[in-house]
Amino acid sequence: MKEFEIVAQSWLDGDFDQQTKMQVLELRNNDPAGFEDAFYKNLEFGTGGLRGIMGVGTNRMNKYTVGMATQGLANYILAHCPDQDDVKVVVSYDSRNNSKDFAKITADVLSANGIHVYIFDNIRPTPEMSYAVRLKGAIAGVMITASHNPKEYNGYKVSWSDGGQVTSPVDKEIVAEVAKITDPSQVKFKAGLKCGEVELMGADVDELYLRDLLSLSLSPEACEKHSDIKIVYTPLHGCGVRLVPEILKRKGFKNIIHVPEQDVSDGNFPTVYSPNPEEQSALKMAIEKAEATGADIVLATDPDADRMGIAVRDNDGRIVLFNGNQTASMMTYYILSKWKELGKIQPGKYVVKTIVTTELITDICKSFGVPVYNVLTGFKYIAEVVKRQKEQGGEFICGGEESYGFNVGEFVRDKDAQVSCMMLAECAAWAADQGLTLYQLMQKIYSEYGYRKEGLVSVVRKGISGAQEIQQMMVDLRGNAPAELCGSPVVKVVDYLEPEKTGQPSSNVLQFFSEAGDVVSVRPSGTEPKIKFYFGAKGDNADEKIAALKEQFCK
C-alpha cells in the first residue's frame, strides 16, 4: 500500500461517519487521481488559516479538518488567556456551500472547550465579523469563507482580538498548535460538563455596524443633491446583499438597481464562472443591467463582501472597468480632499497601502501632507499598522491594496466592501457637484499627478521542478538585478528578505525602482505554484512601458 492509501484506509477503519466512509470508497473506486490528491497530505493550516477544495480526505475542507483546526485554535486560546472564565470568540460565515455547517462545527468545538461563542444567525460579511470581535470583547474571530475562489472551495480565516487577521508571532503559534492535532479523536466535537454558551447575533450588530460606518460620511449635502445617481449593484450571490443596498439607501441614494438573479445567496454561483469582482466576466450581468437602465455606476462585491469592483461610464458613454489601483487612488484623493476641506488633516493622521499597490497613492498623500505607510501584501499588515499607530495616538484615514480591498476609518480592521461602496457612491456625488463623472475625476487625478498604468503577470510553474525554477528566478534576480527599466536606470532595489533594512517582516519579495518612476515587484505566491510580477509605469507612454516590462521580465 502507498502511504496515501494507508491514510485513506484509516478513515475507512476509524471513527468516521458512514456517509464519509461511503464517499471515500466512491472516490477510491471511481477517481484514482482525486483519491490520491485527497489523502496524500494534510490540508495545511497556514498563517491565514485554511483554504481548500471541499470533500472527504485529509487534504480537503470537511467537518473533520475544520474540527481539528478549531481544536488547535481552542487549545492556543485557552493557553494564552489569563481569565479562562470569560473567553469569547466570534464566528461568521458566507454563502458558500457548507459554510453554515462548518460554522456550526466551529462553534460547537469552541463551546465544548468552554469558550463563549457569538455566532451570526445568518450569512454576514467578513468585515462585520471583524467589527463584532471588538464589539464583543472577543479574543478571536473565525470567518468561514474562501473569498472569491471557485465554488469547489471553502476556507477558515482567523482574526485576533483587534479584529485584524492574525499576524506574527500569534499566527505561527496557532499554526503550531493546530499541527499537534493529528487525528479527529483529539477533537471535542460534543459539549462536556463545562461548555461555553453559544449566543446568536443578528440585526442588533447590523445596526451598530451600519451606524458606525455611516458616521464616516464626508459629503452629506452632495449625496442629498445627487441622490438620483443610478447605481447597479450585484453581490455575486454572496452576503453583500444583506447590507450594501441598505447602507446606500440610508446614505440617501434612491436609484439602487439590483440584478435579481445574483441577489440569490447561492454557493454554486450559478450565473458566473468565478465570483471575483476583479474579472469582467463576473460583472457581465450587472453591466448589461446598467446598459438597459442607463445606470452611471456598477458596483460588485465578492462572496464575503470584503472586496469591491466597479465599472463607470467613460466620456463616450461606454462602461469601462476600474482596476483596484484606480479605485483606491480615486477614493484616497476624494477622502483627503474632504478631510482638507473640513480641517481634519493634522499630525498623526495617515494612510496605508501595500508595497505592490500603485505609487499614485503615495504621490496623492504627499500633496496633502499626509504620511503613507507601505506594508507587505495582505490587509492583515494594514491592520497591524492601525493597531500599532492607535496605541501611539495616531488615526487611520483610509488604506487599500491593488487586489480590490479598501477600508475607511478604524471600526473594521480588514478590508470592507460595505464602507467602500458607500464611500464610492459618495465620491460620485461629490464629483457630480463639480460637474464631473467618476471617469472624469480619474482623468483629473492623472492630469494632476501624472498618468500611471499597472499590470500583473502570474507565471505558473507546477510540481517540485516548478518550485525549484521559481526559487531560481529569485536567486537570479538577487544576483543580477536589472540595470534599467524601459531605458531608465534602476536607482533603488529593495529586498524584503532584509528586514533590518526594510522595517518589514522578512518576505521573499524584490522591488526595483527606476529614475523615471517605474517600479517592478516580484513575489512568489505563498499558496499557489506561481510567481507574480507587478508592474507600475509612469508617464504618457505608461501603456507601452507596461508591455515592455512584461517582455523584459516574463520572456
DOMARGU-703079 format. One record per residue (C-alpha): residue in one letter; x, y, z. Coordinates in steps of 0.2 Angstrom, whole numbers, plus 5000, padded with zeros to 4 digits. Each point is the difference from the previous one (the first is absolute). Layout:
residues N
AXYZ/...
end
This chain:
residues 555
M500050005000/K500650184996/E500050125014/F498550094995/E499049844998/I500549965018/V499350175006/A498449974990/Q499849835008/S500150085017/W498550104996/L499149844994/D500549915016/G499950155012/D498650095010/F499350094985/D498250014995/Q499349884987/Q499650134987/T501950065000/K500549814999/M498949984985/Q500750154991/V501849945003/L499549834992/E499250094985/L501550114998/R501249855001/N498949904987/N499650144988/D501450145000/P501749935004/A500950174997/G498750095011/F500249865013/E501950025001/D499850195001/A498850005014/F501149895011/Y501850034995/K500350145013/N499150105013/L499150164995/E501250135007/F499450125013/G501150154995/T500250175008/G498450054991/G499049855006/L499349864989/R499550014981/G499749854989/I498849904990/M498549925009/G499949815002/V500549855009/G501949985004/T501450085010/N500350124986/R498350074999/M498850115009/N498849895010/K499349995017/Y501449915007/T501450114994/V499050155005/G499749925018/M501949965001/A500550184996/T498750075012/Q500749885014/G501750074997/L499450185000/A499149965017/N501549935008/Y501050154995/I498750125006/L499849915017/A501950005003/H500150184997/C498550075009/P500350055018/D498150015004/Q499449834993/D498250045007/D499750144988/V500849944983/K498950054985/V500249964981/V498950074986/V499549884986/S499350064983/Y499849924983/D499550044982/S498949934987/R501249864994/N499449825000/N500349925017/S500550175008/K498549995012/D500549825005/F501850045002/A499550155011/K498949905011/I501449875002/T501250145005/A498850075013/D499749835007/V501849955002/L500450175008/S498549985012/A500549835004/N501750075006/G499150125011/I500150154989/H498650134998/V499550014982/Y499150144991/I499449934983/F499050104987/D498249944997/N500350004981/I501350054987/R501050155004/P501550094992/T501849975006/P500250195005/E498449985012/M500949855008/S501550125003/Y498950135007/A499149885011/V501649935008/R500450175008/L498250045003/K499849845011/G501750015008/A500549834992/I501749934999/A499849944982/G498849984986/V499849864987/M499350044982/I499549854989/T500350064983/A501149974985/S499850184994/H499950004981/N500649824996/P499049894989/K498549915008/E501049845004/Y500950095013/N499750055018/G501250085013/Y500250045019/K500750175004/V500650055017/S500050185007/W500750055017/S499450115014/D500350164990/G498849944986/G501549984988/Q500649844992/V501349915011/T501850064998/S501749955007/P500349925012/V498249955004/D499749934983/K501549885001/E499649955017/I498249964995/V500749904985/A501149905012/E498549965012/V498949944985/A501449894994/K500049915016/I498249944997/T500449854989/D498449905001/P498150045002/S500049905017/Q500950155007/V498650124996/K498650045013/F498549994987/K498749995014/A499850115016/G500549925016/L499750055018/K500750184998/C499550074984/G499950184994/E498450094995/V499650014981/E499150174998/L499250064984/M500350174993/G499150094986/A499150164996/D500650085017/V501849994993/D499550054983/E499350165007/L501550055009/Y501149964986/L499050104987/R499950155013/D501950005002/L500449994981/L498750144996/S500950115013/L501550004988/S499050104987/L500850154993/S498850084987/P498249995007/E499550154990/A500649934983/C499249835003/E498350095003/K500250114985/H500549854989/S499049875008/D499349954983/I501749934993/K499649834993/I501049865007/V499949814995/Y500649895014/T500349815000/P500649905015/L500549864988/H498949885010/G500950045016/C499650095017/G500250184994/V498249994996/R499650025018/L500850175004/V500750084984/P498350054993/E499450055018/I501550125003/L499850084983/K498250035003/R500350075018/K501350124991/G498650064990/F500349924983/K498349964992/N500449924984/I500849835006/I499749884986/H500249825004/V500449854989/P498749885007/E500849844994/Q501650045010/D499150065016/V499749825003/S501249945013/D500749844992/G501649915003/N499949924982/F500250184993/P498949954985/T500150154990/V501950035000/Y501549894997/S500950085014/P499350125013/N501550124999/P499650184998/E501750034992/E499449904984/Q499050084987/S499049844997/A499450005018/L499250184997/K499349954983/M498249995006/A500150165010/I500850104985/E498549944989/K498850065014/A500950175000/E499950014981/A498149965001/T499750125013/G501250144996/A500949985016/D501550115004/I501049885011/V500149815003/L500649935017/A500349825004/T500649915015/D500849835003/P499149865010/D500650065017/A499850184995/D501750065005/R500550054982/M499250124988/G500150014981/I499350154990/A499650054982/V499650184994/R499650094984/D501450084990/N499850164990/D499249914986/G498749915011/R500849835000/I500149905016/V501849975004/L500749915015/F501250085013/N501449895007/G500450005019/N501450124998/Q498850134992/T498649985012/A501250015016/S500850154992/M498450094996/M499249975017/T501650055009/Y500050174990/Y498250035004/I500249965019/L501550115002/S499250144990/K498650005012/W501049985016/K501050154994/E498450104997/L499449955017/G501650045009/K500349835005/I501849974994/Q501150015015/P501549925007/G499849815003/K498749974986/Y500749884987/V499649894985/V500649824997/K500349904984/T500849844996/I501750004991/V499349934984/T498650144999/T500250154989/E501250145004/L498750124995/I499349985017/T501750065007/D500050154989/I498250055005/C500449985018/K501650114998/S499050144992/F498950005015/G501449995013/V499449835006/P501249865005/V499749844990/Y500649835007/N500549864988/V499849825007/L500149834993/T498749924989/G498449965010/F498850115010/K500549925016/Y501650114999/I498950154998/A499149955015/E501649985010/V500550184996/V498350065006/K500249915016/R501850065003/Q499650184995/K498450005011/E501049965015/Q501150154996/G498550124998/G500049994981/E498449994989/F499849904984/I499150104986/C499949864987/G501049874991/G500049874987/E500849874989/E500049974981/S499049845002/Y498450105002/G500050025019/F499750175009/N499550065017/V499650175008/G500150045018/E500449885015/F498449915003/V500549854990/R501849934999/D499849924983/K499550054983/D498250054999/A498950004985/Q498550085009/V500950165005/S500949994983/C498450004990/M499350145011/M501550114998/L500149964981/A498250064998/E500450155011/C501550044989/A498949994985/A498850135007/W501550115005/A500749994983/A498350044992/D499950165011/Q501650054990/G499249954983/L501049854999/T499749814998/L501149875009/Y500949974984/Q500350194998/L500650015018/M501349864996/Q500650104985/K500150155011/I501149915012/Y501149944986/S500250174994/E500550065017/Y501249865005/G500549924983/Y499349864991/R500449835008/K499649824993/E500249845010/G500149824994/L500149825008/V500749844992/S499949845010/V501249874993/V499549825005/R501349875003/K499249845007/G500849855010/I501749995009/S501050054984/G498850154999/A500350055018/Q501949994997/E499950104984/I499050145009/Q501350005014/Q501450014987/M499150154992/M500250095017/V501849955002/D500450074982/L499150165003/R500950035017/G501749964992/N499750094984/A498850145002/P499450104985/A501050154996/E498650104992/L498149994998/C499450064983/G501650104997/S500050085017/P501449955012/V499549905016/V500350125015/K499449895014/V499849815003/V499149955016/D500249825006/Y498749955013/L501049865006/E501050135009/P498850065013/E501450105009/K500050114984/T498150004996/G499250015017/Q498849874994/P499949815005/S501149894989/S499249964984/N500649934983/V499650154990/L501150114989/Q499750184994/F500950104987/F499750194998/S500650104985/E500450184999/A498550034989/G498849945013/D499749834994/V500049855012/V500049814998/S499649895015/V500349815000/R499249885012/P499849815000/S498349955006/G499949935017/T498549894996/E500149964981/P501449934988/K500250174993/I501150165000/K499250174998/F500850154991/Y499150175004/F500450144988/G499850185003/A500450134987/K499950195000/G499850124985/D498950034985/N500849844992/A499649905016/D499049874989/E501549974989/K501249995015/I498949865008/A500149904984/A501950025000/L500249955018/K499049844998/E501149964985/Q501650045011/F499549895015/C498849874993/K500849934984/
end
